[in-house]
Amino acid sequence: MRPWRIRPIDPSDRNWIRQFVVEHWGAEEMVTHGEVSYPAQLPGFVCTWNGEVIGLVTYQIRGLECEIISLDSLRPQLGIGGALIDAVAEAARKENVTRLWLITTNDNLLALGFYQRRGFHICAVNPDAITQARKIKPSIPQIGLEGIPLRDEIVLEIYL
C-alpha cells in the first residue's frame, strides 16, 4: 500500500495551487508552444501524504488530445510522478482522448528519461521556442538545469 494518495483538484485548491506554481515555476503562468496557461485554473490531480502536498499535475483536454501542462513530484523515486501521469491518462481515456502529450525543455534531462521510461516518444523539437516564450514571460531564465542554455521545447507523446 502506498503511503500517499491522489485525488482530483478541488475548487478549494485553486489558491494554494497558484502559490505552489509560483514557488516551483517562478510565476503563476506557464508558456508552452507560444500559449499562456494558468495551472491553478486547470483540471488536475494532487498527491498528498499525511496532509502534505507532495505532487501536482495539471492538464488540458482539446478534442482527442490531452496536454500535461505541469507535473511536480516533491518526493522523487516514490512513484508519485508516474501515478499522477496514470491519473491523467485515466481521466483522458474517459473523455475518449487518444493522444497524451507534453512539452519539456532541452535542459531537463531527468524529465526526458522519466517520460521515455513511461512509454512517451519524442515527436518534435521546437528550436528556440524558449527564446520566443521569453517575449511573453521575460522571467524564464537563460540558463537551465545543469548549466545548459535553455532554448528549445521538446514534445513527447504517447497514444492511449
C-alpha positions in Angstrom: 0.0 0.0 0.0 1.3 3.4 -0.9 1.7 5.9 2.0 0.3 8.7 -0.2 -3.0 9.3 -2.1 -4.0 11.0 -5.3 -7.2 13.0 -5.7 -8.7 15.3 -8.3 -8.1 19.1 -7.8 -11.0 20.6 -6.0 -12.1 24.3 -6.4 -10.9 25.0 -2.9 -7.4 24.1 -4.0 -7.0 26.9 -6.5 -5.3 29.5 -4.2 -2.6 27.1 -2.9 -2.1 25.8 -6.4 -1.4 29.3 -7.6 1.2 29.7 -4.8 2.7 26.3 -5.4 3.1 27.1 -9.1 4.7 30.4 -8.3 7.1 28.8 -5.9 8.1 25.9 -8.2 7.8 27.5 -11.7 8.6 31.2 -10.9 5.2 32.7 -11.9 1.6 31.7 -11.9 1.6 31.4 -15.7 3.4 28.9 -17.9 4.3 29.5 -21.6 4.4 26.5 -23.9 4.2 26.4 -27.7 3.5 30.2 -27.6 0.4 29.9 -25.4 0.0 31.0 -21.8 -1.6 28.6 -19.4 -2.5 29.1 -15.7 -2.2 25.8 -13.9 -4.3 26.9 -11.0 -7.3 27.2 -13.4 -6.9 23.8 -15.0 -8.1 20.3 -14.1 -5.6 18.0 -12.5 -4.6 15.8 -9.5 -2.9 16.4 -6.2 -0.8 13.9 -4.3 -0.8 14.1 -0.5 0.9 12.3 2.2 -0.2 12.9 5.8 -1.9 16.1 4.7 1.2 17.5 3.0 1.1 18.1 -0.8 3.9 16.2 -2.4 2.8 16.2 -6.0 0.7 18.0 -8.6 -0.3 17.6 -12.2 -2.4 19.8 -14.4 -3.7 19.2 -17.9 -5.9 20.5 -20.7 -8.1 18.4 -23.0 -8.7 19.7 -26.5 -10.7 17.3 -28.7 -8.9 14.0 -28.9 -5.7 15.3 -27.3 -4.7 15.9 -23.7 -1.7 18.1 -22.9 0.0 17.8 -19.5 0.8 21.4 -18.6 2.6 20.9 -15.3 3.9 17.9 -13.3 5.7 18.2 -10.0 6.8 15.4 -7.6 8.4 16.7 -4.4 9.5 13.2 -3.3 11.5 11.6 -6.1 11.7 7.8 -6.6 8.4 7.0 -4.8 6.3 6.6 -8.0 4.4 9.8 -7.5 5.1 11.3 -10.9 4.1 8.1 -12.7 1.0 7.7 -10.6 0.0 11.3 -11.4 0.5 10.6 -15.2 -1.6 7.5 -14.8 -4.4 9.5 -13.2 -4.4 12.0 -16.1 -4.3 9.1 -18.7 -7.3 7.5 -17.0 -9.2 10.8 -17.0 -8.3 11.4 -20.6 -9.5 7.9 -21.6 -12.9 8.6 -20.0 -13.1 11.7 -22.4 -12.2 9.4 -25.4 -8.8 11.1 -25.7 -6.4 9.2 -27.9 -3.2 11.2 -27.5 -1.4 12.4 -24.3 1.4 14.8 -24.8 3.6 17.3 -23.1 6.4 19.7 -23.5 9.7 19.8 -21.6 12.8 21.8 -22.2 16.2 20.8 -23.7 17.9 21.2 -20.3 15.5 18.8 -18.4 17.5 15.6 -18.9 15.9 13.8 -16.0 12.4 14.6 -17.3 13.3 13.3 -20.8 14.4 10.0 -19.2 11.4 9.8 -16.9 8.9 10.2 -19.7 10.6 7.9 -22.1 10.7 5.2 -19.5 7.0 5.5 -19.3 6.4 5.0 -23.0 6.4 8.6 -24.2 8.2 9.2 -27.5 9.9 12.4 -28.7 7.7 13.6 -31.6 9.0 17.1 -32.2 11.7 19.6 -31.2 10.9 23.3 -31.4 14.2 25.1 -31.7 14.4 28.4 -30.0 10.8 28.1 -28.7 12.0 29.2 -25.2 13.7 32.3 -26.7 10.2 33.2 -28.2 8.5 32.3 -24.9 10.7 34.9 -23.1 8.9 37.6 -25.1 5.7 36.6 -23.3 7.3 35.7 -20.0 10.7 37.5 -19.6 11.4 35.8 -16.2 12.3 32.5 -18.0 16.0 32.0 -17.2 18.7 31.9 -19.9 20.5 29.0 -18.2 18.6 25.9 -17.1 19.4 22.7 -15.3 23.0 21.5 -15.2 24.1 24.9 -16.6 22.6 24.1 -20.0 21.4 27.1 -22.1 17.5 27.0 -22.0 16.4 27.3 -25.7 14.3 24.5 -27.1 11.0 22.8 -26.4 10.9 19.0 -26.7 7.4 17.5 -27.4 6.8 14.0 -26.1 3.6 11.9 -26.7 2.0 8.6 -26.0 -1.1 7.2 -27.6 -3.7 5.9 -25.2 
